[in-house]
């Protein structure tokens, strides 16, 4: 039997302690620079004195460890499958001022887990939302069922697009699907790999207008990030962009983006009743 005292302590903590903000970073298609933005945004949140955990959810294609120049031998799936592991055993801490967790194979099929695996996952999330101020989930590209189901548990969604027409269309489709399932979700929009600021602003404006017209939803634009050779160079040396090329155009753009996100996120939290990430996680399992 589970330790009843443990569960009582956790319930009391959850009711009295501020929970971590949960932010899902998504894209409608691959190749838009989502993981690079997730990584550098997390580091900037850490720099802003937010204790931040970056969670690599891009199953099979996860590359956060490469962007960070680090390697974590264990994943969250190792924790779920091995009762001898503590959640802290799978967290890689103090990497450029943040912590990160690898997802591992099997995390994309959470709704198919056995009861004891679900319980382990709840146990981990109970601890993580109390330990951190922000948990950033770098989601897999595209609209797979596993990605979309898990994305619905998060409080805030950041959508990354490029000016390419297919990327814009896929980004809107992603937002439409999420909005139709939960109108309370707050969307933040980033245009990456823009050849000019004007091109990027036009991309953001088109998506805002489309969402306003067809979804009756206001989307918050966070900014435009340029196409910049510094990105490829940073990946080559396996040092995060804002650390290796802090004066590059894209690094300065990321800094502005992070500041705006923090300001807008605080407004959202003040103006809206905050949905419960843990409650949403449990609903994901038990609605079957």
Buried (B, 14 or more C-beta within 10 A) or exposed (E): EEEEEEEEEBEEBBEEEEBBBBBBBBBBBBEBBBBBBBBBBBBBBBBBEBBBBBBBBBBEEBBBBEBBBBEBEBBBBBBBBEEEBEBEEBBBEEBBBBBBBBBBEBBBEBBEBEEEBBBBBBBBBBBBBBBBBBBBBBBBBBBEEBBBBBBBBBBBBBBBBBBBEEBBBBBBBBBBBBBEEEEEBBBBBBBBBBEEBEBBBBBBEBBBEBBEEEBEBEBBBBBBBBBBEBBEBBBEEEBBBBBBBEEBBBBBBBBBBBBBBBEBBEEBBEEEEEBBBBEBBBEBBEEE
